[in-house]
Amino acid sequence: MGKVNNKARRRIGSVVKQLLLIFMTLIMFFPLYIVFIMGTYYSEDIFKAMPILPSSYLLNNLRMVISKGYFQAYLNSIIVSVCSVAISVLISTMIGFALAKYNFKGKKIIFGFVMAIMMIPGQISLIGYMLEMRTLRLSSTLLPLIFAWAAHPLGVFLMTQFISDGVPDELLESGRLDGCSEPGIFFRLVVPCVKPGILTLSTLVFLWSWNNYVLPVIMINKQELFTIPLMVNNLSNSFRSDYGAIMCALALSVLPMIVIFSLCSKTFIKGIAAGAVKG
């Protein structure tokens, strides 16, 4: 009888936990659901009551969003985010490999400098970065939005932590004994060992780049180069804010992030946890 009661208690506890998790998930997704529903309403109707069920104004909002250059902005955001991920992951992994596995003068100073930069808000260096891009005549292009992630201190810190404990020194020595060059060791031995860290950093940089608003506002002044945040802001003017179209655009823009995080959530969480305790 005691064993039966224990099994029943465990089953009840498991069911309660699952119900609690489902309830919390519904609470977390409810604001996102409201955004999607608001995208089907006429702007002024949104403020009459909290919309729970879809309305019939979705096609009109879609026409408004498309007329403001949504597809071009979507393409620009994809280009910027994908290129930002590629350049950030490559440079951060290379720097992390150097800091983790090579001994040279000034190594501790460089790593301390990286740690210090992490404590400084990025907005402080924004003016200097803007002047630098103007001097290089790269303003009003998508390149400043990409180069901003080239030397990201958090990426360097994460990859240093992953490579430090995730890549055995014996593996590198065996590669050198077999005649493998240093670039070959990096791409053939190091990169496969730190795939969770690369995927974690890729997810973070993609989300940050996709949602970036301040830098595009400063650097971009051509509508054909607008990213998603600028295009959404362009749906409002001095006389009227079309909140229905804004919510529709936001609902469409959040879809890639939902897909990416859904596919990479397990690896992302494991990578963050591993990077936090290594070293």
Secondary structure, DSSP 8 states (H G I E B T S, - for coil): -HHHHHHHHHHHHHHHHHHHHHHHHHHHHHHHHHHHHHTTS-GGGGGTS---S--S-HHHHHHHHHHTTHHHHHHHHHHHHHHHHHHHHHHHHHHHHHHHH---TTHHHHHHHHHHHHTS-GGGGHHHHHHHHHHTT-TTSSHHHHHTTTT-HHHHHHHHHHHHHHS-HHHHHHHHHTT--HHHHIIIIIHHHTHHHHHHHHHHHHHHHHH--HHHHHH---GGG--HHHHHHTTB-SS-B-HHHHHHHHHHHTHHHHHHHHHHHHHHHHHHHHHHH--
